[in-house]
Amino acid sequence: MAGQKAPRNRTITMTPEEQQLYLDRCLRVNGETAVEQIVGRTLFGDFYDIAGRLPESFVDLLFIDPPYNLNKQFNSSRFTQKSAQQYEELLEGWIGKLLPLLKPTASVYICTDWRSTAEVKTVLERHFFIRNRIVWEREKGRGARSNWKNSTEDIWFATMSDDYYFNVEAVKLKRRVLAPYRDPGGLPKDWDRTARGDFRLTHPSNIWTDITVPYWSMPENTDHPTQKPEKLLAKIILASSREGDIVFDPFAGVGTTSVTAKKLGRRFCGIERDPLYAALTEKRLAIAGEDDTIQGFREGVFWERNSYLGKNGGGKAK
């Protein structure tokens, strides 16, 4: 991974020596654990082996980005596509191990694609109160000659009970105003005129079109094939957790959930079994200690893509 990069390529890479250094920072779970032992840590190992050793009822927000039901290579491991029934049974097994870890007030978000969204909904309905289905647009994806290009993914939002936390004010989107309304006196109505242009804060919907999938010139990018953007996690974490709450990701990958939680003042814990990905998580956490910016989230609000031009209206769009 440590080959020569183009000057503008900011992809996070790692030498073998760095990988061992950062992997040594991960926690190997060999017995029962307490919350204080696992918070702020990357747990290195297999989810099925570790889940039963974790404390009960410690999770405020659960984010699950499991392997989708596709043939996919993840560095040292490969997921093999299954029948819909087999995948549903696999989901049921994952959820069964996660349920004891959740607080009664916990919120749950689980990622999927259109092929398996029905199976995810079926499993969630057995155990949770389903609140919504988020559809987010990702730019990446190959076109097809005989089908529509697949450029969206789903995230199901559910809760353990009717007693749950949701902060809509923390996740409003700052949008450009294209047809501004004015009151009878000619003043802006529900929008602001700034040096950058005309904007209004809008309530977030369940369709997210302001997300940029990590790519080579973004400082959060890695070579993980299905890495989720920090901006996506920031929306979920800000909406469904308070500062100091514990955010848990049992399929951590390269640690976007943990990194974003750290940047936003939440406690966190993640599980990852691939040594390279676990080490990359720790490297990203170290970088987050020096730089807590999240692309697309500035001045306490989320901005439409390419609309933030700096404090004085100049500079490169984010």
RAURJO-V693480 format. One record per backbone hydrogen bond with DSSP energy under -0.5 kcal/mol. NH is the residue of the N-H (numbers start at 1). CO is the residue of the C=O. Records with the same first field share a line. If there is no record, write none. Layout:
NH = CO  CO
This chain:
9 = 6
10 = 8  216
11 = 216
12 = 221
19 = 15
20 = 16
21 = 17
22 = 18
23 = 19
24 = 20
25 = 22
26 = 23
27 = 42
28 = 26
29 = 27
30 = 28
33 = 53
37 = 34
38 = 34  35
39 = 35
40 = 268
41 = 38  268
43 = 41  270
44 = 27  42
45 = 43  272
49 = 46
50 = 46
51 = 47
53 = 50
54 = 51
57 = 100
58 = 55  101
59 = 101
60 = 246
61 = 246
62 = 107
63 = 61  248
64 = 109
65 = 63
70 = 68
72 = 70  79
74 = 72  77
75 = 73
76 = 74
77 = 74
79 = 72
87 = 83
88 = 84
89 = 85
90 = 86
91 = 87
92 = 88
93 = 89
94 = 90
95 = 91
96 = 92
97 = 93
98 = 94
99 = 95
100 = 96
101 = 98
102 = 98  99
103 = 59
106 = 103
107 = 60
108 = 158
109 = 62
110 = 156
111 = 64
112 = 154
116 = 113
117 = 113
120 = 116
121 = 117
122 = 118
123 = 119
124 = 120
125 = 121
126 = 122  123
127 = 123  124
128 = 124
129 = 159
130 = 128
131 = 157
132 = 157
134 = 155
135 = 206
136 = 134  153
137 = 208
138 = 151
150 = 142
151 = 149
153 = 136
154 = 112
155 = 134
156 = 110
157 = 132
158 = 108  156
159 = 129
160 = 106
164 = 162
165 = 105
167 = 239
168 = 166
170 = 167
171 = 168
172 = 169
173 = 202
174 = 302
175 = 173  200
177 = 198
178 = 176
183 = 187
186 = 183
189 = 181
190 = 188
192 = 199
194 = 192  197
197 = 194
199 = 192
200 = 175
202 = 173  200
208 = 135
209 = 207
213 = 211
218 = 215
221 = 218
227 = 224
233 = 229
234 = 230
235 = 231
236 = 232
237 = 233
238 = 234
239 = 235
240 = 236
241 = 237
244 = 265
245 = 242
247 = 245  267
248 = 61
249 = 269
252 = 271
255 = 252
256 = 252
259 = 255
260 = 256
261 = 257
262 = 258
263 = 259
264 = 260
265 = 262
266 = 261
267 = 245
269 = 247
270 = 41
271 = 249
272 = 43
275 = 273
278 = 274
279 = 275
280 = 276
281 = 277
282 = 278
283 = 279
284 = 280
285 = 281
286 = 282
287 = 283
288 = 284
289 = 285
290 = 287
291 = 287
294 = 297
297 = 294
298 = 296  301
301 = 298
302 = 172
303 = 296
304 = 174
307 = 304
309 = 307
313 = 310
318 = 308
